[in-house]
Amino acid sequence: MQVTEDKAYEATMAKMMEGFNDGTLMEFTEAEQIAEVVYQAATDEKDQLTYPAGNDAVRLYANRLAEGPEAYRINLTKYLNLQSPYQQA
């Protein structure tokens, strides 16, 4: 299979790969740990929407809660060196 890459995304992809490799954006989690969280979500009878699964998800979700969703989005956009096409408020 041949994958076509757009040169315009090279810098973003490089930053994402850096974040994956150093654990900033993602850590690999054992399937059993994910399955435990899925099982808990399906059976705990809690009125709860979000069940972060894996150390990276727990950490990123805690950051999002601490910063607030809008600040988290802005900070992630800055981390990835993305430019918004919209004027900031």
LUMKOL-701104 format. One record per residue: residue in three letters; x, y, z of N, C-alpha, C, O in turn. Coordinates in Angstrom, 1 decimal, always signed. Example, Ala and Ser with C-alpha at 12.3 -4.5 7.8 and 13.67 -1.06 7.14 Angstrom:
<resn=ALA	n_X=+13.2	n_Y=-5.7	n_Z=+7.8	ca_X=+12.3	ca_Y=-4.5	ca_Z=+7.8	c_X=+13.2	c_Y=-3.3	c_Z=+7.8	o_X=+14.2	o_Y=-3.3	o_Z=+8.5> .
<resn=SER	n_X=+12.8	n_Y=-2.2	n_Z=+7.1	ca_X=+13.7	ca_Y=-1.1	ca_Z=+7.1	c_X=+12.9	c_Y=+0.0	c_Z=+7.9	o_X=+13.4	o_Y=+1.1	o_Z=+8.0> .
This chain:
<resn=MET	n_X=+0.8	n_Y=-1.2	n_Z=+0.0	ca_X=+0.0	ca_Y=+0.0	ca_Z=+0.0	c_X=+0.9	c_Y=+1.2	c_Z=+0.0	o_X=+1.9	o_Y=+1.3	o_Z=+0.8> .
<resn=GLN	n_X=+0.6	n_Y=+2.2	n_Z=-0.8	ca_X=+1.3	ca_Y=+3.4	ca_Z=-0.9	c_X=+0.5	c_Y=+4.5	c_Z=-0.2	o_X=-0.7	o_Y=+4.7	o_Z=-0.4> .
<resn=VAL	n_X=+1.3	n_Y=+5.2	n_Z=+0.6	ca_X=+0.7	ca_Y=+6.3	ca_Z=+1.4	c_X=+1.1	c_Y=+7.7	c_Z=+0.8	o_X=+2.3	o_Y=+7.8	o_Z=+0.6> .
<resn=THR	n_X=+0.2	n_Y=+8.5	n_Z=+0.5	ca_X=+0.6	ca_Y=+9.9	ca_Z=+0.0	c_X=+0.7	c_Y=+10.8	c_Z=+1.2	o_X=-0.2	o_Y=+10.9	o_Z=+2.1> .
<resn=GLU	n_X=+1.8	n_Y=+11.5	n_Z=+1.3	ca_X=+2.0	ca_Y=+12.5	ca_Z=+2.4	c_X=+2.0	c_Y=+13.9	c_Z=+1.8	o_X=+2.6	o_Y=+14.1	o_Z=+0.8> .
<resn=ASP	n_X=+1.4	n_Y=+14.8	n_Z=+2.5	ca_X=+1.3	ca_Y=+16.2	ca_Z=+2.1	c_X=+2.5	c_Y=+16.9	c_Z=+2.9	o_X=+2.5	o_Y=+16.8	o_Z=+4.1> .
<resn=LYS	n_X=+3.4	n_Y=+17.5	n_Z=+2.2	ca_X=+4.5	ca_Y=+18.2	ca_Z=+2.8	c_X=+4.0	c_Y=+19.3	c_Z=+3.8	o_X=+4.8	o_Y=+19.6	o_Z=+4.7> .
<resn=ALA	n_X=+2.8	n_Y=+19.8	n_Z=+3.7	ca_X=+2.3	ca_Y=+20.8	ca_Z=+4.6	c_X=+2.2	c_Y=+20.3	c_Z=+6.0	o_X=+2.1	o_Y=+21.1	o_Z=+6.9> .
<resn=TYR	n_X=+2.1	n_Y=+19.0	n_Z=+6.1	ca_X=+1.9	ca_Y=+18.4	ca_Z=+7.5	c_X=+3.1	c_Y=+17.8	c_Z=+8.1	o_X=+3.1	o_Y=+17.3	o_Z=+9.2> .
<resn=GLU	n_X=+4.3	n_Y=+18.0	n_Z=+7.4	ca_X=+5.5	ca_Y=+17.4	ca_Z=+7.9	c_X=+5.9	c_Y=+17.9	c_Z=+9.3	o_X=+6.2	o_Y=+17.0	o_Z=+10.2> .
<resn=ALA	n_X=+5.8	n_Y=+19.2	n_Z=+9.6	ca_X=+6.2	ca_Y=+19.7	ca_Z=+10.9	c_X=+5.2	c_Y=+19.2	c_Z=+12.0	o_X=+5.7	o_Y=+18.8	o_Z=+13.1> .
<resn=THR	n_X=+3.9	n_Y=+19.1	n_Z=+11.7	ca_X=+2.9	ca_Y=+18.6	ca_Z=+12.7	c_X=+3.2	c_Y=+17.2	c_Z=+12.9	o_X=+3.2	o_Y=+16.7	o_Z=+14.1> .
<resn=MET	n_X=+3.4	n_Y=+16.4	n_Z=+11.9	ca_X=+3.6	ca_Y=+15.0	ca_Z=+12.1	c_X=+4.9	c_Y=+14.7	c_Z=+12.9	o_X=+5.0	o_Y=+13.8	o_Z=+13.7> .
<resn=ALA	n_X=+6.0	n_Y=+15.5	n_Z=+12.6	ca_X=+7.2	ca_Y=+15.4	ca_Z=+13.4	c_X=+7.0	c_Y=+15.6	c_Z=+14.8	o_X=+7.5	o_Y=+14.9	o_Z=+15.7> .
<resn=LYS	n_X=+6.2	n_Y=+16.7	n_Z=+15.2	ca_X=+6.0	ca_Y=+17.0	ca_Z=+16.6	c_X=+5.1	c_Y=+15.9	c_Z=+17.2	o_X=+5.3	o_Y=+15.6	o_Z=+18.4> .
<resn=MET	n_X=+4.1	n_Y=+15.4	n_Z=+16.5	ca_X=+3.3	ca_Y=+14.3	ca_Z=+17.0	c_X=+4.2	c_Y=+13.1	c_Z=+17.3	o_X=+4.0	o_Y=+12.5	o_Z=+18.3> .
<resn=MET	n_X=+5.0	n_Y=+12.7	n_Z=+16.4	ca_X=+5.9	ca_Y=+11.6	ca_Z=+16.6	c_X=+6.8	c_Y=+11.8	c_Z=+17.7	o_X=+7.1	o_Y=+10.8	o_Z=+18.5> .
<resn=GLU	n_X=+7.3	n_Y=+13.0	n_Z=+17.9	ca_X=+8.1	ca_Y=+13.3	ca_Z=+19.1	c_X=+7.3	c_Y=+13.1	c_Z=+20.4	o_X=+7.8	o_Y=+12.5	o_Z=+21.3> .
<resn=GLY	n_X=+6.1	n_Y=+13.6	n_Z=+20.4	ca_X=+5.2	ca_Y=+13.4	ca_Z=+21.5	c_X=+4.9	c_Y=+11.9	c_Z=+21.8	o_X=+4.7	o_Y=+11.5	o_Z=+23.0> .
<resn=PHE	n_X=+4.7	n_Y=+11.1	n_Z=+20.8	ca_X=+4.5	ca_Y=+9.7	ca_Z=+20.9	c_X=+5.7	c_Y=+9.0	c_Z=+21.5	o_X=+5.6	o_Y=+8.2	o_Z=+22.4> .
<resn=ASN	n_X=+6.9	n_Y=+9.4	n_Z=+21.0	ca_X=+8.1	ca_Y=+8.7	ca_Z=+21.4	c_X=+8.6	c_Y=+9.1	c_Z=+22.8	o_X=+9.1	o_Y=+8.2	o_Z=+23.5> .
<resn=ASP	n_X=+8.3	n_Y=+10.3	n_Z=+23.2	ca_X=+8.8	ca_Y=+10.7	ca_Z=+24.5	c_X=+7.7	c_Y=+10.6	c_Z=+25.6	o_X=+8.0	o_Y=+10.9	o_Z=+26.8> .
<resn=GLY	n_X=+6.5	n_Y=+10.1	n_Z=+25.2	ca_X=+5.4	ca_Y=+9.9	ca_Z=+26.2	c_X=+4.6	c_Y=+11.1	c_Z=+26.5	o_X=+3.6	o_Y=+11.0	o_Z=+27.3> .
<resn=THR	n_X=+4.9	n_Y=+12.2	n_Z=+25.8	ca_X=+4.1	ca_Y=+13.5	ca_Z=+26.1	c_X=+2.6	c_Y=+13.2	c_Z=+25.6	o_X=+1.7	o_Y=+13.6	o_Z=+26.4> .
<resn=LEU	n_X=+2.4	n_Y=+12.6	n_Z=+24.5	ca_X=+1.1	ca_Y=+12.5	ca_Z=+23.9	c_X=+0.5	c_Y=+11.1	c_Z=+24.2	o_X=-0.7	o_Y=+10.9	o_Z=+24.2> .
<resn=MET	n_X=+1.4	n_Y=+10.1	n_Z=+24.3	ca_X=+0.9	ca_Y=+8.7	ca_Z=+24.3	c_X=+1.9	c_Y=+7.8	c_Z=+25.0	o_X=+3.1	o_Y=+7.9	o_Z=+24.7> .
<resn=GLU	n_X=+1.4	n_Y=+6.9	n_Z=+25.8	ca_X=+2.2	ca_Y=+5.8	ca_Z=+26.4	c_X=+1.5	c_Y=+4.5	c_Z=+26.0	o_X=+0.2	o_Y=+4.5	o_Z=+25.9> .
<resn=PHE	n_X=+2.2	n_Y=+3.5	n_Z=+25.7	ca_X=+1.5	ca_Y=+2.3	ca_Z=+25.4	c_X=+1.0	c_Y=+1.6	c_Z=+26.7	o_X=+1.8	o_Y=+1.5	o_Z=+27.7> .
<resn=THR	n_X=-0.2	n_Y=+1.1	n_Z=+26.6	ca_X=-0.8	ca_Y=+0.5	ca_Z=+27.8	c_X=-1.2	c_Y=-1.0	c_Z=+27.4	o_X=-1.6	o_Y=-1.2	o_Z=+26.3> .
<resn=GLU	n_X=-1.0	n_Y=-1.9	n_Z=+28.3	ca_X=-1.4	ca_Y=-3.3	ca_Z=+28.1	c_X=-2.9	c_Y=-3.4	c_Z=+27.9	o_X=-3.7	o_Y=-2.7	o_Z=+28.5> .
<resn=ALA	n_X=-3.2	n_Y=-4.3	n_Z=+27.0	ca_X=-4.6	ca_Y=-4.5	ca_Z=+26.6	c_X=-5.5	c_Y=-4.9	c_Z=+27.8	o_X=-6.6	o_Y=-4.5	o_Z=+27.9> .
<resn=GLU	n_X=-4.9	n_Y=-5.6	n_Z=+28.8	ca_X=-5.6	ca_Y=-6.0	ca_Z=+30.0	c_X=-6.0	c_Y=-4.8	c_Z=+30.8	o_X=-7.1	o_Y=-4.8	o_Z=+31.3> .
<resn=GLN	n_X=-5.2	n_Y=-3.8	n_Z=+30.9	ca_X=-5.5	ca_Y=-2.6	ca_Z=+31.6	c_X=-6.7	c_Y=-1.9	c_Z=+31.0	o_X=-7.6	o_Y=-1.4	o_Z=+31.7> .
<resn=ILE	n_X=-6.6	n_Y=-1.8	n_Z=+29.7	ca_X=-7.7	ca_Y=-1.1	ca_Z=+29.0	c_X=-9.0	c_Y=-1.9	c_Z=+29.2	o_X=-10.1	o_Y=-1.3	o_Z=+29.4> .
<resn=ALA	n_X=-8.9	n_Y=-3.2	n_Z=+29.0	ca_X=-10.1	ca_Y=-4.1	ca_Z=+29.2	c_X=-10.7	c_Y=-3.9	c_Z=+30.6	o_X=-11.9	o_Y=-4.0	o_Z=+30.8> .
<resn=GLU	n_X=-9.9	n_Y=-3.8	n_Z=+31.6	ca_X=-10.4	ca_Y=-3.6	ca_Z=+33.0	c_X=-11.2	c_Y=-2.3	c_Z=+33.1	o_X=-12.3	o_Y=-2.3	o_Z=+33.7> .
<resn=VAL	n_X=-10.7	n_Y=-1.3	n_Z=+32.5	ca_X=-11.5	ca_Y=+0.0	ca_Z=+32.5	c_X=-12.8	c_Y=-0.1	c_Z=+31.7	o_X=-13.8	o_Y=+0.4	o_Z=+32.2> .
<resn=VAL	n_X=-12.7	n_Y=-0.8	n_Z=+30.6	ca_X=-13.9	ca_Y=-1.0	ca_Z=+29.8	c_X=-15.0	c_Y=-1.8	c_Z=+30.6	o_X=-16.1	o_Y=-1.4	o_Z=+30.6> .
<resn=TYR	n_X=-14.5	n_Y=-2.8	n_Z=+31.2	ca_X=-15.4	ca_Y=-3.7	ca_Z=+32.1	c_X=-16.0	c_Y=-2.8	c_Z=+33.2	o_X=-17.2	o_Y=-2.9	o_Z=+33.5> .
<resn=GLN	n_X=-15.1	n_Y=-2.0	n_Z=+33.9	ca_X=-15.6	ca_Y=-1.2	ca_Z=+35.0	c_X=-16.7	c_Y=-0.2	c_Z=+34.4	o_X=-17.7	o_Y=-0.1	o_Z=+35.1> .
<resn=ALA	n_X=-16.4	n_Y=+0.4	n_Z=+33.3	ca_X=-17.4	ca_Y=+1.3	ca_Z=+32.7	c_X=-18.7	c_Y=+0.7	c_Z=+32.4	o_X=-19.8	o_Y=+1.3	o_Z=+32.6> .
<resn=ALA	n_X=-18.7	n_Y=-0.6	n_Z=+32.0	ca_X=-19.9	ca_Y=-1.3	ca_Z=+31.6	c_X=-20.7	c_Y=-1.9	c_Z=+32.8	o_X=-21.9	o_Y=-2.1	o_Z=+32.7> .
<resn=THR	n_X=-20.0	n_Y=-2.0	n_Z=+33.9	ca_X=-20.6	ca_Y=-2.8	ca_Z=+35.0	c_X=-20.8	c_Y=-2.0	c_Z=+36.3	o_X=-21.4	o_Y=-2.5	o_Z=+37.3> .
<resn=ASP	n_X=-20.2	n_Y=-0.8	n_Z=+36.5	ca_X=-20.1	ca_Y=-0.1	ca_Z=+37.8	c_X=-21.4	c_Y=+0.6	c_Z=+38.1	o_X=-21.6	o_Y=+1.0	o_Z=+39.3> .
<resn=GLU	n_X=-22.3	n_Y=+0.7	n_Z=+37.2	ca_X=-23.6	ca_Y=+1.3	ca_Z=+37.4	c_X=-23.5	c_Y=+2.8	c_Z=+37.9	o_X=-24.4	o_Y=+3.3	o_Z=+38.5> .
<resn=LYS	n_X=-22.4	n_Y=+3.4	n_Z=+37.5	ca_X=-22.3	ca_Y=+4.9	ca_Z=+37.8	c_X=-22.8	c_Y=+5.7	c_Z=+36.7	o_X=-22.8	o_Y=+5.3	o_Z=+35.5> .
<resn=ASP	n_X=-23.3	n_Y=+6.9	n_Z=+37.1	ca_X=-23.8	ca_Y=+7.9	ca_Z=+36.1	c_X=-22.5	c_Y=+8.7	c_Z=+35.7	o_X=-22.4	o_Y=+9.8	o_Z=+36.1> .
<resn=GLN	n_X=-21.7	n_Y=+8.1	n_Z=+34.9	ca_X=-20.4	ca_Y=+8.7	ca_Z=+34.6	c_X=-20.1	c_Y=+8.5	c_Z=+33.1	o_X=-20.4	o_Y=+7.5	o_Z=+32.5> .
<resn=LEU	n_X=-19.6	n_Y=+9.6	n_Z=+32.4	ca_X=-19.4	ca_Y=+9.6	ca_Z=+31.0	c_X=-18.0	c_Y=+9.2	c_Z=+30.6	o_X=-17.8	o_Y=+8.4	o_Z=+29.7> .
<resn=THR	n_X=-17.0	n_Y=+9.6	n_Z=+31.4	ca_X=-15.6	ca_Y=+9.5	ca_Z=+30.9	c_X=-14.9	c_Y=+8.5	c_Z=+31.8	o_X=-14.9	o_Y=+8.6	o_Z=+33.1> .
<resn=TYR	n_X=-14.2	n_Y=+7.5	n_Z=+31.2	ca_X=-13.4	ca_Y=+6.5	ca_Z=+31.9	c_X=-12.0	c_Y=+6.5	c_Z=+31.2	o_X=-11.8	o_Y=+5.7	o_Z=+30.3> .
<resn=PRO	n_X=-11.1	n_Y=+7.4	n_Z=+31.5	ca_X=-9.8	ca_Y=+7.3	ca_Z=+30.9	c_X=-9.1	c_Y=+6.0	c_Z=+31.2	o_X=-9.1	o_Y=+5.5	o_Z=+32.3> .
<resn=ALA	n_X=-8.5	n_Y=+5.4	n_Z=+30.1	ca_X=-7.9	ca_Y=+4.1	ca_Z=+30.2	c_X=-6.4	c_Y=+4.2	c_Z=+29.8	o_X=-6.1	o_Y=+4.6	o_Z=+28.7> .
<resn=GLY	n_X=-5.5	n_Y=+3.9	n_Z=+30.7	ca_X=-4.1	ca_Y=+4.0	ca_Z=+30.5	c_X=-3.5	c_Y=+5.2	c_Z=+31.1	o_X=-4.2	o_Y=+6.2	o_Z=+31.3> .
<resn=ASN	n_X=-2.2	n_Y=+5.1	n_Z=+31.5	ca_X=-1.6	ca_Y=+6.2	ca_Z=+32.2	c_X=-1.6	c_Y=+7.5	c_Z=+31.4	o_X=-1.8	o_Y=+8.6	o_Z=+32.0> .
<resn=ASP	n_X=-1.4	n_Y=+7.4	n_Z=+30.1	ca_X=-1.4	ca_Y=+8.6	ca_Z=+29.3	c_X=-2.8	c_Y=+9.3	c_Z=+29.2	o_X=-2.9	o_Y=+10.5	o_Z=+29.3> .
<resn=ALA	n_X=-3.8	n_Y=+8.5	n_Z=+29.1	ca_X=-5.2	ca_Y=+9.0	ca_Z=+29.1	c_X=-5.6	c_Y=+9.7	c_Z=+30.4	o_X=-6.2	o_Y=+10.7	o_Z=+30.4> .
<resn=VAL	n_X=-5.2	n_Y=+9.0	n_Z=+31.5	ca_X=-5.5	ca_Y=+9.6	ca_Z=+32.8	c_X=-4.7	c_Y=+10.9	c_Z=+33.0	o_X=-5.3	o_Y=+11.9	o_Z=+33.5> .
<resn=ARG	n_X=-3.5	n_Y=+11.0	n_Z=+32.6	ca_X=-2.7	ca_Y=+12.2	ca_Z=+32.7	c_X=-3.2	c_Y=+13.3	c_Z=+31.8	o_X=-3.4	o_Y=+14.4	o_Z=+32.3> .
<resn=LEU	n_X=-3.5	n_Y=+13.0	n_Z=+30.6	ca_X=-4.0	ca_Y=+14.0	ca_Z=+29.6	c_X=-5.4	c_Y=+14.5	c_Z=+30.1	o_X=-5.7	o_Y=+15.7	o_Z=+29.9> .
<resn=TYR	n_X=-6.2	n_Y=+13.6	n_Z=+30.6	ca_X=-7.6	ca_Y=+14.0	ca_Z=+31.0	c_X=-7.5	c_Y=+14.9	c_Z=+32.3	o_X=-8.2	o_Y=+15.9	o_Z=+32.4> .
<resn=ALA	n_X=-6.6	n_Y=+14.5	n_Z=+33.2	ca_X=-6.4	ca_Y=+15.4	ca_Z=+34.4	c_X=-5.9	c_Y=+16.8	c_Z=+34.0	o_X=-6.3	o_Y=+17.8	o_Z=+34.5> .
<resn=ASN	n_X=-5.0	n_Y=+16.8	n_Z=+33.0	ca_X=-4.5	ca_Y=+18.1	ca_Z=+32.5	c_X=-5.7	c_Y=+18.9	c_Z=+31.9	o_X=-5.8	o_Y=+20.1	o_Z=+32.1> .
<resn=ARG	n_X=-6.5	n_Y=+18.2	n_Z=+31.1	ca_X=-7.7	ca_Y=+18.9	ca_Z=+30.5	c_X=-8.6	c_Y=+19.5	c_Z=+31.6	o_X=-9.1	o_Y=+20.6	o_Z=+31.4> .
<resn=LEU	n_X=-8.9	n_Y=+18.7	n_Z=+32.6	ca_X=-9.7	ca_Y=+19.2	ca_Z=+33.7	c_X=-9.1	c_Y=+20.3	c_Z=+34.4	o_X=-9.8	o_Y=+21.3	o_Z=+34.8> .
<resn=ALA	n_X=-7.8	n_Y=+20.2	n_Z=+34.7	ca_X=-7.1	ca_Y=+21.3	ca_Z=+35.4	c_X=-7.1	c_Y=+22.6	c_Z=+34.7	o_X=-7.3	o_Y=+23.7	o_Z=+35.2> .
<resn=GLU	n_X=-6.8	n_Y=+22.5	n_Z=+33.4	ca_X=-6.7	ca_Y=+23.7	ca_Z=+32.5	c_X=-8.0	c_Y=+24.2	c_Z=+32.0	o_X=-8.1	o_Y=+25.4	o_Z=+31.8> .
<resn=GLY	n_X=-9.0	n_Y=+23.4	n_Z=+31.9	ca_X=-10.2	ca_Y=+23.7	ca_Z=+31.3	c_X=-10.1	c_Y=+23.3	c_Z=+29.8	o_X=-9.1	o_Y=+23.4	o_Z=+29.2> .
<resn=PRO	n_X=-11.2	n_Y=+22.9	n_Z=+29.2	ca_X=-11.2	ca_Y=+22.4	ca_Z=+27.8	c_X=-10.7	c_Y=+23.4	c_Z=+26.8	o_X=-9.9	o_Y=+23.0	o_Z=+25.9> .
<resn=GLU	n_X=-11.0	n_Y=+24.7	n_Z=+26.9	ca_X=-10.6	ca_Y=+25.7	ca_Z=+25.9	c_X=-9.1	c_Y=+25.9	c_Z=+26.1	o_X=-8.4	o_Y=+26.0	o_Z=+25.1> .
<resn=ALA	n_X=-8.6	n_Y=+26.1	n_Z=+27.3	ca_X=-7.1	ca_Y=+26.3	ca_Z=+27.5	c_X=-6.4	c_Y=+25.1	c_Z=+27.1	o_X=-5.3	o_Y=+25.2	o_Z=+26.5> .
<resn=TYR	n_X=-6.9	n_Y=+23.9	n_Z=+27.4	ca_X=-6.2	ca_Y=+22.7	ca_Z=+27.0	c_X=-6.1	c_Y=+22.6	c_Z=+25.4	o_X=-5.0	o_Y=+22.3	o_Z=+24.9> .
<resn=ARG	n_X=-7.2	n_Y=+22.9	n_Z=+24.7	ca_X=-7.2	ca_Y=+22.9	ca_Z=+23.3	c_X=-6.1	c_Y=+23.9	c_Z=+22.7	o_X=-5.4	o_Y=+23.6	o_Z=+21.8> .
<resn=ILE	n_X=-6.1	n_Y=+25.1	n_Z=+23.3	ca_X=-5.1	ca_Y=+26.1	ca_Z=+22.9	c_X=-3.7	c_Y=+25.7	c_Z=+23.1	o_X=-2.8	o_Y=+25.8	o_Z=+22.3> .
<resn=ASN	n_X=-3.4	n_Y=+25.1	n_Z=+24.3	ca_X=-2.1	ca_Y=+24.6	ca_Z=+24.7	c_X=-1.7	c_Y=+23.5	c_Z=+23.8	o_X=-0.5	o_Y=+23.4	o_Z=+23.4> .
<resn=LEU	n_X=-2.6	n_Y=+22.6	n_Z=+23.4	ca_X=-2.3	ca_Y=+21.5	ca_Z=+22.5	c_X=-2.0	c_Y=+22.0	c_Z=+21.1	o_X=-1.1	o_Y=+21.5	o_Z=+20.5> .
<resn=THR	n_X=-2.7	n_Y=+23.0	n_Z=+20.7	ca_X=-2.5	ca_Y=+23.6	ca_Z=+19.4	c_X=-1.1	c_Y=+24.2	c_Z=+19.4	o_X=-0.4	o_Y=+24.1	o_Z=+18.4> .
<resn=LYS	n_X=-0.7	n_Y=+24.9	n_Z=+20.5	ca_X=+0.6	ca_Y=+25.5	ca_Z=+20.5	c_X=+1.7	c_Y=+24.4	c_Z=+20.5	o_X=+2.7	o_Y=+24.6	o_Z=+19.8> .
<resn=TYR	n_X=+1.5	n_Y=+23.4	n_Z=+21.3	ca_X=+2.4	ca_Y=+22.3	ca_Z=+21.4	c_X=+2.7	c_Y=+21.7	c_Z=+20.0	o_X=+3.9	o_Y=+21.4	o_Z=+19.6> .
<resn=LEU	n_X=+1.7	n_Y=+21.5	n_Z=+19.2	ca_X=+1.8	ca_Y=+20.9	ca_Z=+17.9	c_X=+2.1	c_Y=+22.0	c_Z=+16.8	o_X=+2.2	o_Y=+21.7	o_Z=+15.6> .
<resn=ASN	n_X=+2.3	n_Y=+23.2	n_Z=+17.2	ca_X=+2.7	ca_Y=+24.3	ca_Z=+16.3	c_X=+1.6	c_Y=+24.5	c_Z=+15.2	o_X=+2.0	o_Y=+24.7	o_Z=+14.1> .
<resn=LEU	n_X=+0.4	n_Y=+24.4	n_Z=+15.6	ca_X=-0.7	ca_Y=+24.6	ca_Z=+14.6	c_X=-1.2	c_Y=+26.0	c_Z=+14.6	o_X=-1.1	o_Y=+26.7	o_Z=+15.7> .
<resn=GLN	n_X=-1.7	n_Y=+26.5	n_Z=+13.5	ca_X=-2.2	ca_Y=+27.8	ca_Z=+13.4	c_X=-3.7	c_Y=+27.7	c_Z=+13.2	o_X=-4.2	o_Y=+27.0	o_Z=+12.3> .
<resn=SER	n_X=-4.5	n_Y=+28.4	n_Z=+13.9	ca_X=-5.9	ca_Y=+28.4	ca_Z=+13.7	c_X=-6.3	c_Y=+29.3	c_Z=+12.6	o_X=-5.7	o_Y=+30.4	o_Z=+12.5> .
<resn=PRO	n_X=-7.2	n_Y=+28.9	n_Z=+11.7	ca_X=-7.6	ca_Y=+29.8	ca_Z=+10.6	c_X=-8.6	c_Y=+30.9	c_Z=+11.1	o_X=-9.0	o_Y=+31.8	o_Z=+10.4> .
<resn=TYR	n_X=-8.9	n_Y=+30.8	n_Z=+12.4	ca_X=-9.9	ca_Y=+31.7	ca_Z=+13.0	c_X=-9.3	c_Y=+32.7	c_Z=+13.9	o_X=-8.2	o_Y=+32.5	o_Z=+14.5> .
<resn=GLN	n_X=-9.9	n_Y=+33.9	n_Z=+14.0	ca_X=-9.4	ca_Y=+34.9	ca_Z=+14.9	c_X=-9.7	c_Y=+34.5	c_Z=+16.3	o_X=-10.8	o_Y=+34.1	o_Z=+16.7> .
<resn=GLN	n_X=-8.7	n_Y=+34.7	n_Z=+17.2	ca_X=-8.8	ca_Y=+34.3	ca_Z=+18.6	c_X=-9.6	c_Y=+35.4	c_Z=+19.3	o_X=-9.5	o_Y=+36.6	o_Z=+19.0> .
<resn=ALA	n_X=-10.5	n_Y=+35.0	n_Z=+20.2	ca_X=-11.3	ca_Y=+36.0	ca_Z=+21.0	c_X=-10.6	c_Y=+36.7	c_Z=+22.0	o_X=-11.1	o_Y=+37.6	o_Z=+22.7> .
